[in-house]
C-alpha cells in the first residue's frame, strides 16, 4: 500500500496530481491510516495503480479543467466533510463497541454503505447486490428477532404497445417510443400485457435496536431464492412513480467523501469476513 507522497515519488508526479486523480474518480482509495484523533492518511493499492495509464488520465484531467462550466472542487470543503465522516464512523463504532449485538450492528453499518456503491457503480452492481443478498440472508437467518421483514407489494411488469395516437404524440415530441413509455405517457387505448407478476415488489428488512436504525430492501425475485415464507410476512404497498426499471433501486448513490472514508474494498472485506465466519 502506498501513501500519496510515496505514490507521487514512485510514478514521478506531484501530490497535487494524485489528488486530482482521486477527485476526478480515476484513483480509488484502498484504505485509510489513522494518525491520532483527527489525522489520517490515504492508502492506495499498487496493483490498481499499475493498471492505470497515468499520463493519459492526467492529460484528460487537464482538459476537463479547461472546459466551460467545469466546477473546481474545493479541497477545504472536502477535507471538512471527510473529518465529519470520520467522526461519524468513530462515534458509531464507539457506541456499539460494548453492545451485546456489536457484530450485527457493524454488519448493518457496512451493508448500508455497500448499497450506496451498488447504486453508483453499475458495472459492479450485480456482484455487489449478490453480496448484499448473501449478507441479508445470513443476518435474517441468524437474528430474525432483530429484523422485521415486510413484503411491499408492487405492480406487475408489463409489456406495453403504444396505440397509433401515442406513437404520433411521441414522434411530435421528438421522443423515442421507449422514452415516451418511461415517462408514463401511454393511454388506456395502448395494449398492456403482463410479463411477470409482482415484478416490482420488494421485501423490506427493518432494524430498530436501541436507537440504531437501518432499512434494507431486496427485490422479490432475489428474496424468493431463500425466503420461503414470503407469503406469511406482513404486507404493505410499495410507493412508486413512473413505469421504469429504476423502481428497483432504493437509497442514494455513494458520495465522493464517503468513498474516501469507507472505501469499497474495505466494506467488501468486512462483509466477506462476516460471511466466512462459522455460525
Backbone as CSV, one residue per row, in Angstrom:
resi,resn,N_x,N_y,N_z,CA_x,CA_y,CA_z,C_x,C_y,C_z
1,UNK,0.847,-1.197,0.000,0.000,0.000,0.000,0.887,1.253,0.000
2,UNK,0.497,2.241,-0.789,1.284,3.467,-0.914,0.492,4.664,-0.394
3,UNK,1.214,5.601,0.229,0.608,6.874,0.606,0.620,7.803,-0.607
4,UNK,0.032,8.973,-0.477,0.040,9.938,-1.576,1.460,10.317,-1.962
5,UNK,2.285,10.616,-0.976,3.675,11.020,-1.254,4.466,9.886,-1.893
6,UNK,4.281,8.673,-1.405,5.000,7.534,-1.960,4.564,7.257,-3.393
7,UNK,3.270,7.379,-3.637,2.752,7.177,-4.987,3.319,8.228,-5.937
8,UNK,3.302,9.486,-5.494,3.815,10.574,-6.332,5.288,10.364,-6.666
9,UNK,6.078,9.977,-5.659,7.505,9.770,-5.879,7.769,8.593,-6.811
10,UNK,7.042,7.521,-6.648,7.282,6.318,-7.444,6.946,6.531,-8.908
11,UNK,5.877,7.318,-9.189,5.422,7.491,-10.565,5.777,8.873,-11.131
12,UNK,6.627,9.584,-10.384,7.158,10.868,-10.859,6.051,11.866,-11.202
13,UNK,5.077,11.990,-10.319,4.037,13.007,-10.459,3.962,13.775,-9.150
14,UNK,3.206,14.848,-9.134,3.119,15.667,-7.924,1.998,15.170,-7.006
15,UNK,2.072,15.575,-5.746,0.994,15.253,-4.807,-0.328,15.842,-5.290
16,UNK,-0.257,17.036,-5.864,-1.459,17.699,-6.373,-2.103,16.860,-7.477
17,UNK,-1.289,16.264,-8.336,-1.825,15.427,-9.416,-2.470,14.161,-8.856
18,UNK,-1.918,13.642,-7.764,-2.543,12.481,-7.117,-3.933,12.855,-6.613
19,UNK,-4.039,14.028,-5.989,-5.338,14.498,-5.503,-6.318,14.681,-6.667
20,UNK,-5.827,15.174,-7.804,-6.684,15.324,-8.984,-7.210,13.969,-9.446
21,UNK,-6.344,12.976,-9.466,-6.762,11.633,-9.873,-7.857,11.088,-8.950
22,UNK,-7.758,11.408,-7.671,-8.785,10.985,-6.710,-10.084,11.734,-6.960
23,UNK,-9.969,13.070,-7.054,-11.162,13.920,-7.149,-11.939,13.704,-8.438
24,UNK,-11.249,13.333,-9.519,-11.934,13.103,-10.786,-12.343,11.646,-10.976
25,UNK,-12.175,10.835,-9.928,-12.704,9.476,-9.935,-11.860,8.433,-10.626
26,UNK,-10.586,8.738,-10.910,-9.740,7.769,-11.604,-8.926,6.889,-10.650
27,UNK,-8.766,7.342,-9.429,-7.915,6.634,-8.476,-8.726,6.313,-7.223
28,UNK,-8.834,5.032,-6.918,-9.605,4.598,-5.753,-8.740,4.543,-4.507
29,UNK,-9.299,4.981,-3.417,-8.620,4.877,-2.124,-8.867,3.480,-1.578
30,UNK,-7.795,2.764,-1.275,-7.924,1.377,-0.810,-8.062,1.285,0.695
31,UNK,-7.653,2.333,1.406,-7.748,2.310,2.857,-7.340,3.641,3.449
32,UNK,-7.547,3.756,4.745,-7.177,4.971,5.472,-6.388,4.572,6.709
33,UNK,-5.243,5.209,6.898,-4.439,5.008,8.102,-4.686,6.182,9.028
34,UNK,-5.113,5.887,10.232,-5.414,6.949,11.180,-4.141,7.414,11.872
35,UNK,-3.972,8.754,11.965,-2.825,9.360,12.639,-3.350,10.239,13.775
36,UNK,-3.579,9.647,14.924,-4.167,10.415,16.011,-5.663,10.533,15.816
37,UNK,-6.285,11.423,16.564,-7.745,11.532,16.562,-8.271,12.156,15.281
38,UNK,-7.631,13.215,14.783,-8.150,13.931,13.617,-7.349,13.680,12.347
39,UNK,-6.122,13.176,12.475,-5.284,12.993,11.299,-5.558,11.675,10.587
40,UNK,-5.298,11.642,9.278,-5.485,10.420,8.518,-4.624,10.481,7.265
41,UNK,-4.298,9.316,6.733,-3.507,9.201,5.514,-4.206,8.227,4.576
42,UNK,-4.371,8.640,3.308,-4.970,7.748,2.313,-3.948,6.698,1.887
43,UNK,-4.428,5.488,1.623,-3.577,4.399,1.145,-4.122,3.870,-0.177
44,UNK,-3.198,3.473,-1.069,-3.578,3.045,-2.410,-2.936,1.698,-2.736
45,UNK,-3.684,0.851,-3.433,-3.188,-0.474,-3.805,-2.323,-0.366,-5.056
46,UNK,-1.103,-0.872,-4.971,-0.166,-0.753,-6.095,-0.671,-1.472,-7.347
47,UNK,-1.340,-2.617,-7.185,-1.803,-3.357,-8.364,-2.854,-2.567,-9.130
48,UNK,-3.660,-1.765,-8.428,-4.647,-0.940,-9.109,-3.972,0.215,-9.850
49,UNK,-2.954,0.790,-9.243,-2.239,1.905,-9.873,-1.538,1.436,-11.141
50,UNK,-0.953,0.241,-11.088,-0.226,-0.296,-12.240,-1.136,-0.448,-13.457
51,UNK,-2.431,-0.641,-13.208,-3.369,-0.839,-14.315,-3.811,0.471,-14.958
52,UNK,-3.413,1.608,-14.378,-3.829,2.920,-14.887,-2.788,3.500,-15.840
53,UNK,-3.262,4.191,-16.857,-2.383,4.947,-17.744,-2.325,6.372,-17.204
54,UNK,-1.420,6.615,-16.257,-1.399,7.889,-15.544,-1.185,9.103,-16.460
55,UNK,-0.246,9.077,-17.396,-0.063,10.258,-18.272,-1.334,10.606,-19.046
56,UNK,-2.014,9.586,-19.566,-3.240,9.826,-20.323,-4.340,10.396,-19.433
57,UNK,-4.469,9.870,-18.232,-5.505,10.343,-17.314,-5.237,11.773,-16.859
58,UNK,-3.981,12.081,-16.591,-3.632,13.439,-16.161,-3.881,14.453,-17.273
59,UNK,-3.625,14.041,-18.515,-3.916,14.921,-19.649,-5.416,15.142,-19.788
60,UNK,-6.183,14.083,-19.565,-7.645,14.206,-19.640,-8.162,15.134,-18.541
61,UNK,-7.601,15.020,-17.353,-7.997,15.911,-16.250,-7.678,17.355,-16.587
62,UNK,-6.503,17.579,-17.167,-6.108,18.937,-17.557,-7.102,19.528,-18.550
63,UNK,-7.546,18.720,-19.514,-8.515,19.188,-20.498,-9.875,19.437,-19.858
64,UNK,-10.269,18.558,-18.946,-11.561,18.720,-18.281,-11.614,19.998,-17.448
65,UNK,-10.486,20.371,-16.885,-10.442,21.584,-16.058,-10.658,22.849,-16.874
66,UNK,-10.347,22.789,-18.164,-10.474,23.978,-19.013,-11.828,24.072,-19.708
67,UNK,-12.647,23.037,-19.564,-13.946,23.040,-20.237,-14.891,24.042,-19.581
68,UNK,-15.701,24.732,-20.387,-16.684,25.675,-19.836,-17.651,24.974,-18.895
69,UNK,-17.922,25.628,-17.775,-18.881,25.078,-16.820,-18.288,24.054,-15.875
70,UNK,-16.991,23.764,-16.020,-16.368,22.812,-15.111,-16.268,23.406,-13.721
71,UNK,-16.728,22.671,-12.748,-16.685,23.146,-11.360,-15.370,22.741,-10.709
72,UNK,-14.689,23.723,-10.168,-13.452,23.436,-9.451,-13.813,23.020,-8.033
73,UNK,-13.405,21.842,-7.658,-13.751,21.336,-6.336,-12.921,22.018,-5.259
74,UNK,-13.556,22.317,-4.165,-12.870,22.988,-3.062,-12.312,21.945,-2.103
75,UNK,-10.983,21.856,-2.062,-10.341,20.847,-1.233,-10.635,21.063,0.252
76,UNK,-10.766,22.325,0.679,-11.029,22.587,2.097,-12.383,22.029,2.507
77,UNK,-13.391,22.167,1.621,-14.709,21.619,1.921,-14.671,20.097,1.987
78,UNK,-13.931,19.503,1.047,-13.781,18.052,1.061,-13.134,17.587,2.359
79,UNK,-12.108,18.290,2.772,-11.389,17.911,3.990,-12.325,17.953,5.196
80,UNK,-13.129,19.007,5.284,-14.059,19.134,6.408,-15.094,18.004,6.386
81,UNK,-15.568,17.673,5.185,-16.548,16.598,5.077,-15.940,15.251,5.450
82,UNK,-14.695,15.028,5.042,-14.016,13.783,5.397,-13.855,13.683,6.909
83,UNK,-13.472,14.778,7.543,-13.328,14.790,9.006,-14.664,14.472,9.673
84,UNK,-15.752,15.064,9.157,-17.070,14.793,9.737,-17.452,13.317,9.578
85,UNK,-17.144,12.753,8.403,-17.460,11.347,8.181,-16.614,10.423,9.059
86,UNK,-15.361,10.786,9.248,-14.504,10.017,10.155,-15.048,10.065,11.576
87,UNK,-15.499,11.250,11.999,-16.096,11.386,13.332,-17.353,10.533,13.447
88,UNK,-18.163,10.547,12.395,-19.388,9.744,12.363,-19.054,8.260,12.481
89,UNK,-18.040,7.822,11.728,-17.615,6.422,11.785,-17.103,6.067,13.178
90,UNK,-16.248,6.936,13.733,-15.687,6.675,15.062,-16.770,6.612,16.136
91,UNK,-17.729,7.550,16.052,-18.803,7.581,17.055,-19.648,6.317,16.987
92,UNK,-19.954,5.897,15.758,-20.765,4.688,15.624,-20.042,3.482,16.213
93,UNK,-18.775,3.302,15.819,-18.022,2.145,16.297,-17.829,2.187,17.820
94,UNK,-17.655,3.380,18.361,-17.508,3.520,19.814,-18.824,3.190,20.521
95,UNK,-19.942,3.649,19.934,-21.243,3.423,20.563,-21.656,1.963,20.571
96,UNK,-21.219,1.197,19.558,-21.620,-0.216,19.504,-20.566,-1.140,20.107
97,UNK,-19.439,-0.590,20.535,-18.303,-1.422,20.949,-18.646,-2.350,22.114
98,UNK,-19.543,-1.928,23.008,-19.900,-2.769,24.151,-21.336,-3.285,24.057
99,UNK,-21.946,-3.114,22.909,-23.318,-3.593,22.739,-23.319,-5.106,22.578
100,UNK,-24.282,-5.803,23.180,-24.319,-7.273,23.043,-24.495,-7.743,21.597
101,UNK,-25.027,-6.862,20.722,-25.180,-7.203,19.301,-24.211,-6.383,18.444
102,UNK,-23.003,-6.248,18.947,-21.980,-5.446,18.275,-21.754,-5.891,16.832
103,UNK,-21.536,-7.173,16.618,-21.256,-7.661,15.264,-22.435,-7.407,14.336
104,UNK,-23.641,-7.671,14.797,-24.838,-7.474,13.993,-24.949,-6.025,13.541
105,UNK,-24.744,-5.077,14.449,-24.861,-3.657,14.122,-23.748,-3.204,13.186
106,UNK,-22.542,-3.706,13.387,-21.437,-3.340,12.493,-21.687,-3.843,11.079
107,UNK,-22.199,-5.058,10.952,-22.503,-5.600,9.623,-23.593,-4.766,8.954
108,UNK,-24.604,-4.361,9.711,-25.656,-3.496,9.162,-25.063,-2.169,8.678
109,UNK,-24.129,-1.644,9.427,-23.465,-0.382,9.059,-22.749,-0.526,7.720
110,UNK,-21.959,-1.574,7.566,-21.217,-1.774,6.319,-22.160,-2.088,5.156
111,UNK,-23.219,-2.831,5.435,-24.187,-3.160,4.392,-24.911,-1.906,3.901
112,UNK,-25.207,-1.008,4.815,-25.841,0.272,4.479,-24.995,1.039,3.471
113,UNK,-23.686,1.068,3.695,-22.794,1.803,2.795,-22.521,1.029,1.508
114,UNK,-22.541,-0.292,1.560,-22.381,-1.091,0.342,-23.487,-0.754,-0.661
115,UNK,-24.687,-0.537,-0.168,-25.813,-0.241,-1.044,-25.585,1.034,-1.842
116,UNK,-24.903,2.018,-1.236,-24.597,3.268,-1.940,-23.668,3.006,-3.121
117,UNK,-22.691,2.127,-2.928,-21.773,1.788,-4.020,-22.506,1.040,-5.131
118,UNK,-23.406,0.134,-4.756,-24.136,-0.637,-5.759,-24.981,0.268,-6.644
119,UNK,-25.479,1.361,-6.075,-26.274,2.294,-6.855,-25.411,3.149,-7.771
120,UNK,-24.143,3.320,-7.411,-23.261,4.223,-8.152,-22.525,3.518,-9.284
121,UNK,-21.953,2.362,-8.993,-21.091,1.680,-9.962,-21.866,0.550,-10.645
122,UNK,-22.491,0.879,-11.768,-23.360,-0.084,-12.446,-22.600,-1.309,-12.951
123,UNK,-21.324,-1.145,-13.284,-20.552,-2.295,-13.776,-20.285,-3.303,-12.661
124,UNK,-20.333,-2.856,-11.418,-20.094,-3.739,-10.282,-21.372,-4.095,-9.545
125,UNK,-22.491,-3.492,-9.960,-23.707,-3.593,-9.159,-24.192,-5.032,-8.992
126,UNK,-24.097,-5.861,-10.035,-24.570,-7.240,-9.915,-23.826,-7.993,-8.826
127,UNK,-22.497,-7.852,-8.804,-21.701,-8.528,-7.784,-21.989,-7.962,-6.396
128,UNK,-22.167,-6.654,-6.312,-22.427,-6.032,-5.010,-23.806,-6.399,-4.477
129,UNK,-24.791,-6.484,-5.373,-26.128,-6.899,-4.933,-26.146,-8.373,-4.531
130,UNK,-25.338,-9.191,-5.173,-25.232,-10.592,-4.750,-24.658,-10.684,-3.342
131,UNK,-23.636,-9.857,-3.083,-23.056,-9.822,-1.744,-24.091,-9.353,-0.730
132,UNK,-24.829,-8.315,-1.084,-25.886,-7.803,-0.198,-26.905,-8.896,0.107
133,UNK,-27.308,-9.644,-0.908,-28.282,-10.717,-0.734,-27.771,-11.772,0.247
134,UNK,-26.515,-12.166,0.085,-25.932,-13.186,0.967,-25.872,-12.706,2.413
135,UNK,-25.481,-11.431,2.592,-25.364,-10.893,3.947,-26.735,-10.800,4.608
136,UNK,-27.726,-10.290,3.868,-29.077,-10.191,4.429,-29.626,-11.574,4.785
137,UNK,-29.358,-12.542,3.935,-29.811,-13.906,4.203,-29.230,-14.414,5.523
138,UNK,-27.937,-14.212,5.728,-27.303,-14.699,6.955,-27.788,-13.907,8.173
139,UNK,-27.905,-12.592,8.032,-28.392,-11.776,9.147,-29.788,-12.212,9.577
140,UNK,-30.662,-12.418,8.597,-32.052,-12.755,8.916,-32.168,-14.171,9.471
141,UNK,-31.347,-15.077,8.950,-31.374,-16.449,9.456,-30.843,-16.511,10.892
142,UNK,-29.803,-15.734,11.176,-29.190,-15.788,12.497,-29.928,-14.941,13.530
143,UNK,-30.472,-13.793,13.093,-31.073,-12.845,14.037,-32.475,-12.411,13.574
144,UNK,-33.385,-13.334,13.347,-34.714,-12.933,12.870,-35.455,-12.044,13.865
145,UNK,-35.141,-12.185,15.154,-35.800,-11.368,16.175,-35.332,-9.916,16.159
146,UNK,-34.247,-9.628,15.436,-33.728,-8.256,15.371,-34.098,-7.558,14.065
147,UNK,-34.732,-8.284,13.159,-35.081,-7.711,11.852,-36.563,-7.944,11.563
148,UNK,-37.267,-6.891,11.252,-38.663,-7.003,10.849,-38.722,-7.048,9.327
149,UNK,-39.278,-8.127,8.789,-39.402,-8.286,7.340,-40.831,-7.975,6.908
150,UNK,-40.979,-7.128,5.900,-42.289,-6.724,5.387,-42.281,-6.900,3.867
151,UNK,-43.347,-7.471,3.350,-43.474,-7.628,1.894,-44.199,-6.408,1.333
152,UNK,-43.492,-5.643,0.497,-44.064,-4.440,-0.106,-44.550,-4.786,-1.505
153,UNK,-45.848,-4.852,-1.658,-46.446,-5.288,-2.911,-46.318,-4.208,-3.985
154,UNK,-45.710,-4.574,-5.101,-45.570,-3.670,-6.234,-46.330,-4.201,-7.436
155,UNK,-46.446,-3.426,-8.481,-47.211,-3.852,-9.666,-46.480,-4.907,-10.490
156,UNK,-47.205,-5.477,-11.421,-46.618,-6.448,-12.349,-45.698,-5.732,-13.331
157,UNK,-44.809,-6.496,-13.922,-44.030,-5.977,-15.032,-44.826,-6.226,-16.304
158,UNK,-45.079,-5.179,-17.047,-45.938,-5.269,-18.223,-45.189,-4.957,-19.512
159,UNK,-45.660,-5.545,-20.578,-45.225,-5.172,-21.926,-46.301,-4.264,-22.495
160,UNK,-45.886,-3.084,-22.947,-46.861,-2.096,-23.418,-46.614,-1.778,-24.886
161,UNK,-47.680,-1.828,-25.680,-47.618,-1.436,-27.079,-48.393,-0.133,-27.240
162,UNK,-47.714,0.877,-27.694,-48.359,2.180,-27.852,-49.410,2.140,-28.966
163,UNK,-50.513,2.843,-28.732,-51.521,2.981,-29.779,-51.024,3.990,-30.820
164,UNK,-51.704,4.096,-31.927,-51.266,4.983,-33.001,-51.247,6.447,-32.554
165,UNK,-52.224,6.840,-31.725,-52.254,8.225,-31.232,-51.026,8.532,-30.379
166,UNK,-50.646,7.596,-29.501,-49.484,7.812,-28.636,-48.183,7.781,-29.440
167,UNK,-48.139,6.924,-30.459,-46.962,6.906,-31.329,-46.781,8.256,-32.021
168,UNK,-47.895,8.792,-32.482,-47.847,10.091,-33.152,-47.431,11.186,-32.164
169,UNK,-47.947,11.105,-30.944,-47.589,12.091,-29.915,-46.109,11.993,-29.564
170,UNK,-45.568,10.774,-29.521,-44.145,10.580,-29.226,-43.285,11.177,-30.328
171,UNK,-43.658,10.931,-31.576,-42.894,11.492,-32.697,-42.965,13.016,-32.700
172,UNK,-44.128,13.552,-32.378,-44.287,15.009,-32.340,-43.439,15.638,-31.246
173,UNK,-43.247,14.895,-30.154,-42.430,15.389,-29.039,-40.951,15.066,-29.236
174,UNK,-40.621,14.455,-30.384,-39.240,14.080,-30.698,-38.683,13.111,-29.652
175,UNK,-39.538,12.185,-29.213,-39.145,11.183,-28.236,-39.210,9.800,-28.863
176,UNK,-38.326,8.918,-28.428,-38.431,7.524,-28.838,-39.630,6.908,-28.123
177,UNK,-40.110,5.786,-28.635,-41.238,5.125,-28.001,-40.879,4.671,-26.583
178,UNK,-39.626,4.214,-26.396,-39.185,3.763,-25.076,-39.194,4.927,-24.086
179,UNK,-38.653,6.080,-24.505,-38.637,7.254,-23.628,-40.053,7.702,-23.286
180,UNK,-40.919,7.611,-24.266,-42.321,8.002,-24.070,-42.976,7.093,-23.030
181,UNK,-42.693,5.791,-23.123,-43.236,4.837,-22.164,-42.692,5.076,-20.763
182,UNK,-41.375,5.305,-20.685,-40.760,5.514,-19.373,-41.283,6.771,-18.692
183,UNK,-41.739,7.711,-19.485,-42.323,8.930,-18.922,-43.768,8.707,-18.481
184,UNK,-44.280,7.494,-18.689,-45.619,7.154,-18.246,-46.726,7.812,-19.047
185,UNK,-46.465,8.106,-20.321,-47.428,8.878,-21.122,-48.379,8.025,-21.958
186,UNK,-48.334,6.706,-21.793,-49.246,5.873,-22.564,-50.690,6.066,-22.068
187,UNK,-51.657,5.692,-22.874,-53.070,5.952,-22.559,-53.856,4.642,-22.486
188,UNK,-55.134,4.690,-22.086,-55.940,3.456,-21.965,-56.101,2.699,-23.279
189,UNK,-55.877,3.364,-24.417,-56.008,2.676,-25.701,-54.789,1.819,-26.030
190,UNK,-53.692,2.020,-25.323,-52.487,1.223,-25.551,-52.707,-0.199,-25.026
191,UNK,-52.040,-1.157,-25.648,-52.168,-2.566,-25.252,-51.171,-2.881,-24.150
192,UNK,-51.652,-3.517,-23.080,-50.808,-3.878,-21.940,-50.933,-5.371,-21.685
193,UNK,-49.782,-6.043,-21.610,-49.772,-7.478,-21.362,-48.809,-7.784,-20.213
194,UNK,-49.283,-8.430,-19.133,-48.405,-8.757,-18.001,-47.286,-9.717,-18.421
195,UNK,-46.069,-9.422,-17.957,-44.915,-10.278,-18.255,-44.505,-11.059,-17.011
196,UNK,-44.468,-10.382,-15.870,-44.078,-11.046,-14.616,-44.884,-10.453,-13.479
197,UNK,-45.565,-11.312,-12.750,-46.435,-10.876,-11.656,-45.624,-10.310,-10.501
198,UNK,-46.081,-9.175,-9.976,-45.478,-8.528,-8.792,-43.980,-8.289,-8.972
199,UNK,-43.576,-8.000,-10.199,-42.155,-7.829,-10.534,-41.499,-6.741,-9.688
200,UNK,-42.226,-5.665,-9.418,-41.648,-4.529,-8.704,-41.867,-4.593,-7.194
201,UNK,-42.247,-5.754,-6.692,-42.407,-5.928,-5.253,-41.041,-6.064,-4.580
202,UNK,-40.989,-5.691,-3.319,-39.758,-5.745,-2.538,-40.021,-6.380,-1.177
203,UNK,-38.975,-6.928,-0.593,-39.011,-7.298,0.822,-38.174,-6.265,1.569
204,UNK,-38.783,-5.657,2.561,-38.114,-4.630,3.363,-37.696,-5.235,4.695
205,UNK,-36.419,-5.056,5.040,-35.881,-5.527,6.310,-35.569,-4.303,7.176
206,UNK,-36.243,-4.203,8.306,-36.074,-3.031,9.170,-35.402,-3.433,10.473
207,UNK,-34.407,-2.634,10.845,-33.701,-2.833,12.105,-33.911,-1.598,12.970
208,UNK,-34.370,-1.787,14.173,-34.531,-0.688,15.133,-34.121,-1.236,16.488
209,UNK,-32.841,-1.052,16.811,-32.264,-1.671,18.004,-31.563,-0.626,18.858
210,UNK,-32.161,-0.285,19.968,-31.567,0.663,20.911,-31.133,1.968,20.235
211,UNK,-31.974,2.464,19.357,-31.678,3.731,18.687,-30.897,3.600,17.396
212,UNK,-30.412,2.408,17.082,-29.710,2.170,15.817,-30.739,1.687,14.794
213,UNK,-30.881,2.419,13.703,-31.912,2.115,12.726,-31.313,1.917,11.332
214,UNK,-31.714,0.841,10.683,-31.303,0.557,9.306,-32.500,-0.023,8.561
215,UNK,-32.549,0.246,7.259,-33.582,-0.339,6.402,-32.927,-0.843,5.127
216,UNK,-33.226,-2.079,4.780,-32.678,-2.693,3.568,-33.820,-3.263,2.725
217,UNK,-33.588,-3.348,1.418,-34.595,-3.880,0.507,-33.988,-4.922,-0.422
218,UNK,-34.776,-5.927,-0.727,-34.407,-6.910,-1.743,-35.573,-7.053,-2.720
219,UNK,-35.296,-7.157,-4.017,-36.365,-7.466,-4.969,-37.007,-8.813,-4.630
220,UNK,-38.258,-8.928,-4.939,-38.992,-10.164,-4.663,-38.281,-11.381,-5.248
221,UNK,-37.798,-11.253,-6.492,-37.156,-12.387,-7.166,-35.913,-12.860,-6.427
222,UNK,-35.153,-11.930,-5.822,-33.949,-12.297,-5.069,-34.309,-12.931,-3.731
223,UNK,-35.279,-12.336,-3.040,-35.667,-12.840,-1.724,-36.278,-14.232,-1.801
224,UNK,-37.006,-14.513,-2.892,-37.683,-15.809,-3.035,-36.710,-16.985,-3.054
225,UNK,-35.453,-16.728,-3.408,-34.477,-17.806,-3.505,-34.172,-18.433,-2.147
226,UNK,-34.395,-17.664,-1.077,-34.098,-18.216,0.246,-35.162,-17.911,1.298
227,UNK,-36.039,-16.953,1.032,-37.075,-16.594,1.996,-38.378,-17.285,1.588
228,UNK,-38.508,-18.539,1.968,-39.630,-19.357,1.508,-40.956,-18.937,2.141
229,UNK,-40.902,-18.282,3.299,-42.125,-17.892,3.987,-42.601,-16.505,3.563
230,UNK,-42.319,-16.135,2.321,-42.638,-14.796,1.825,-44.125,-14.472,1.976
231,UNK,-44.983,-15.439,1.675,-46.415,-15.179,1.724,-46.954,-15.059,3.138
232,UNK,-46.111,-15.354,4.132,-46.527,-15.257,5.535,-46.117,-13.927,6.180
233,UNK,-45.357,-13.114,5.443,-44.881,-11.851,6.004,-45.998,-10.812,6.043
234,UNK,-45.900,-9.859,6.974,-46.820,-8.715,6.938,-46.664,-7.991,5.600
235,UNK,-47.757,-7.426,5.100,-47.705,-6.810,3.776,-47.949,-5.311,3.837
236,UNK,-47.330,-4.609,2.915,-47.560,-3.192,2.698,-47.637,-2.955,1.199
237,UNK,-47.778,-1.710,0.812,-47.846,-1.359,-0.600,-46.651,-0.489,-0.941
238,UNK,-45.956,-0.849,-1.971,-44.803,-0.064,-2.382,-45.242,1.212,-3.080
239,UNK,-44.695,2.338,-2.608,-44.988,3.622,-3.236,-44.118,3.784,-4.472
240,UNK,-44.733,4.073,-5.610,-43.993,4.116,-6.866,-44.415,5.301,-7.706
241,UNK,-43.571,5.602,-8.693,-43.861,6.685,-9.624,-44.093,6.122,-11.017
242,UNK,-43.243,6.538,-11.978,-43.454,6.134,-13.364,-42.985,4.709,-13.635
243,UNK,-43.439,4.210,-14.786,-43.015,2.901,-15.292,-41.522,2.966,-15.608
244,UNK,-40.702,2.222,-14.843,-39.259,2.313,-15.051,-38.579,1.236,-14.217
245,UNK,-37.580,0.555,-14.789,-36.852,-0.451,-14.019,-36.061,0.169,-12.869
246,UNK,-35.898,1.480,-12.871,-35.226,2.126,-11.745,-36.060,2.031,-10.468
247,UNK,-37.298,1.560,-10.590,-38.128,1.339,-9.410,-37.461,0.340,-8.463
248,UNK,-36.589,-0.506,-9.004,-35.888,-1.475,-8.174,-34.930,-0.800,-7.188
249,UNK,-34.468,0.378,-7.505,-33.381,0.994,-6.748,-33.888,1.864,-5.616
250,UNK,-33.448,1.559,-4.426,-33.753,2.363,-3.246,-32.444,2.948,-2.727
251,UNK,-32.526,4.036,-2.006,-31.327,4.610,-1.420,-30.635,5.582,-2.352
252,UNK,-29.526,6.135,-1.884,-28.803,7.140,-2.659,-27.477,6.587,-3.160
253,UNK,-26.853,7.339,-4.047,-25.537,6.966,-4.543,-24.476,7.335,-3.509
254,UNK,-23.310,6.713,-3.645,-22.218,6.998,-2.719,-21.651,8.390,-2.992
255,UNK,-21.267,9.102,-1.955,-20.667,10.429,-2.113,-19.161,10.297,-2.273
256,UNK,-18.545,11.315,-2.842,-17.088,11.290,-3.038,-16.356,11.183,-1.715
257,UNK,-16.813,11.924,-0.709,-16.145,11.877,0.596,-16.392,10.546,1.300
258,UNK,-17.551,9.978,1.089,-17.846,8.662,1.658,-16.881,7.623,1.103
259,UNK,-16.558,7.727,-0.186,-15.605,6.805,-0.796,-14.223,6.920,-0.164
260,UNK,-13.886,8.134,0.276,-12.564,8.336,0.866,-12.472,7.755,2.274
261,UNK,-13.562,7.809,3.010,-13.557,7.342,4.401,-13.855,5.851,4.486
262,UNK,-14.773,5.377,3.642,-15.173,3.966,3.656,-15.004,3.375,2.258
263,UNK,-13.771,3.081,1.861,-13.524,2.533,0.513,-14.285,1.227,0.287
264,UNK,-14.670,1.008,-0.947,-15.471,-0.165,-1.280,-14.778,-1.467,-0.900
265,UNK,-13.485,-1.589,-1.218,-12.822,-2.866,-0.930,-12.763,-3.145,0.572
266,UNK,-12.716,-2.084,1.387,-12.731,-2.247,2.844,-14.090,-2.783,3.300
267,UNK,-15.170,-2.225,2.741,-16.519,-2.677,3.089,-16.727,-4.123,2.638
268,UNK,-16.302,-4.434,1.412,-16.431,-5.808,0.910,-15.673,-6.787,1.801
269,UNK,-14.488,-6.380,2.230,-13.671,-7.240,3.086,-14.377,-7.526,4.409
270,UNK,-14.954,-6.493,5.018,-15.639,-6.652,6.294,-16.858,-7.572,6.158
271,UNK,-17.622,-7.395,5.090,-18.809,-8.217,4.891,-18.444,-9.659,4.554
272,UNK,-17.372,-9.840,3.775,-16.939,-11.198,3.444,-16.424,-11.917,4.691
273,UNK,-15.757,-11.198,5.575,-15.307,-11.789,6.841,-16.488,-12.309,7.633
274,UNK,-17.575,-11.536,7.626,-18.792,-11.965,8.328,-19.366,-13.224,7.688
275,UNK,-19.400,-13.267,6.355,-19.945,-14.438,5.669,-19.085,-15.686,5.910
276,UNK,-17.779,-15.493,5.978,-16.869,-16.618,6.137,-16.827,-17.152,7.558
277,UNK,-17.327,-16.344,8.479,-17.306,-16.749,9.888,-18.314,-17.860,10.111
278,UNK,-17.873,-18.920,10.782,-18.763,-20.057,11.049,-19.808,-19.653,12.083
279,UNK,-21.012,-20.212,11.913,-22.109,-19.922,12.840,-21.811,-20.491,14.221
